[in-house]
Amino acid sequence: MSRSVYKGPYIYPKLLEKIAGKKPDQAGVVRTWARASQIAPEMVGFKFGVHNGREHIEVLITEEMVGHRLGEFSPTRKFTKHGGKMQKELEAKKKESEIASAQSAKAPAVASGAPAAK
């Protein structure tokens, strides 16, 4: 559910204090743990280091991000590809085809009598 209109957006007050009176290029990276804070128009251009539970991920705020939460741009889980036996077979075929195409690209250069690069 969204926040009620009369309360206004939730913006962590210390974030606004950290960027108050500074220019985006002078501030550097502003580290924060306030993932629930909404992005205000005053934050555009600043770089925030948003904590994801393990490290701070650098996020450059743009105009399209205004109204979203800081946590949306700092994923907390690392995606490991879907897989299994079938996926491994597909990857092996892809690797074999890359090797074959690289060898075929090399073969005409040697056959034409061009000097080999050392």
Number of C-alpha atoms within 10 A of each C-alpha: 3 5 9 8 7 6 7 8 15 14 17 15 9 11 18 13 10 13 16 12 9 12 11 17 10 9 15 13 17 16 16 19 16 16 16 14 19 20 23 18 14 14 21 16 15 20 20 22 19 24 20 17 11 7 11 17 18 16 18 16 21 14 13 10 18 16 15 14 18 24 18 13 17 19 13 14 8 6 7 6 7 6 10 8 7 8 11 11 12 11 11 11 11 12 12 11 12 12 12 12 12 11 11 11 11 12 11 11 12 11 8 8 8 9 8 8 4 3
